[in-house]
Amino acid sequence: MFIIKHKKIFVSISAILVLLSVIALFVFPLKIGIDFKGGALTEVVYKDSRPAQVDLDSVFKTLDMGSVLIQPTGDLGYIVKSIDLSETQHALLLKTLSQDGKSPLEEKNFNSIGPSVGRELTTKAIIAIVLVSLAIILFIAFAFRKVSKPVSSWKYGLMAVITLLHDVMIPIGLFAVMSHFYGAEVDTLFVVASLTILGLSVSDTIVIFDRIRENLKNKVEHDFDHTVGKSLDQSYMRSIFTSLTVIIVLVCLFLFGPESTKYFALMLTAGMFFGTYSSIFLASPLLVFIEEWQTKHKK
């Protein structure tokens, strides 16, 4: 009952975090990667030693090649993201990376993505997120159809989606900050991370909602808020330990995994942390707020 007793504090914390995330998105706009806006991706591996990234950055700033993002990969490699390159620009890119031949390298990969492909990926990403949200509402409304009092089954689904928006918005806000200070770009892994957060978070929320449903059916408590509080007491430790095992794996991926998946792992870690928080401290208290609002307006 501690969580329900102090529900206003926990809901306020979530509201503040979401507000800060929205502000971060306006202050530090996300950098769209070549997966969505089109461009070129070049991967090179040096034969001897890799030049300092800061030296390469300073040279590229003097060239007429637009924004060039250099990310280290492995011990001797770089992944370079740039605008779509002509053959002349491609040759200039490799020449610059090799420091005019002083640092011999091998080009491992070169891909060019057109703007039309980027627009298609953007459309599909938006459609996927909308469909996932609708599917969650319909599924929970169906699963909870026999528990319509005192809160309608579809409202469980609505609260789950509100919780999911919280779970995704905060990691996106953090990603916006990383985008500004560390050059992180929105790519397909960003979309995968967002959808993964939706799936993992809703699973945790449904577990707690299902315990509420069982206790309502068994009439464990007379009052709805007491039923929700008891349900949380019975299930919150399970949610924390389950999420903790996943977070440990993600932290290991961030620390020891390849450079290309570091932001992916970091975003998933944040999503799991705040997803667990919202399942316990946001979703269920919101149900109690709805029940209290309904009771107040019935009088």
C-alpha positions, 0 to 999 in steps of 0.5 A: 500500500506504500505505493498507492498511498504516495501515488501522487509523488510517483506520478509527479516524478514520471510527469516531470521526467516526461516533461524534461524529455520533451524539453530535451527534444526541443533544445537538442533536436535528434540527428537523423541518420542516413537510414532515414534521410539518405546518404553513404556509409563507409567502413574502413580498417587500418593496417597499422594504427588508427589516426586520432578521430579529432584529427580526421574531424578537423580535416573533414570540416575544411572539405565541402562534403557536408556533415561527416560523422566518424565512429570508431569500430573495433581496434583499428576501424572507423565507420563513416556516415556522410551525404551521398557521395559521387565517385570523386567525393568517395575517393576524396573520403578514402584519401582523407581517411588514409591521411594522404596515404600515411595511414594505409587502410582497407575499405571493408564496406560502402553502402549508399542509401537514397532519400526514398528508402529513408522516407519508406523506413520512416513511414514504416516505423511510424505505422509499426508504433501505431499498430503496436499501440492499438494492438496492446489496447485491443489485447488488454481490453479482450483479456480483461473483459470479465473485469469491468468493475469498477474500472472498464477493461479498455481503460486498462489498455489505455493506461498501458499505452500511456505508460508505454509512451512514458517508457519510450519518451524518456529514453528518446529524451536521453538519446536527444542529449547523447545526439547533441553531445556525442553525435548519436544518430537516429537509425534503424537500431533506434526504431528497433530499440523503441519497439523492443522497449514497448514489448518488454514494458507492456509485458511487465505491466500486464503481469501486474494488471493480471494480478489485480484482475485475479484479486478483483475476481477473488474479492481479496479486498473490499476497496479498489485501491487496497486491491491494487496495493495488495497486488503490487505488494505481491508482484513488484519484487518479481518485476524488479528482479526480472528486469534487473537480469535483463539490465545486467545483460544490456550493461555488459553489451554496452561495455563489451559489445561492438561500437555500433550497438552501444547506443542501442544497448544504452537506450534499451537499458534506460527503457527497461529501467523506466519501464519497470518503474512505470509498471510499478509506480505509474500504471497501477496508481493511474488506475486508482486515480481513474477509479477515484475520479469515477466515484467522485463524479457519480456522487 
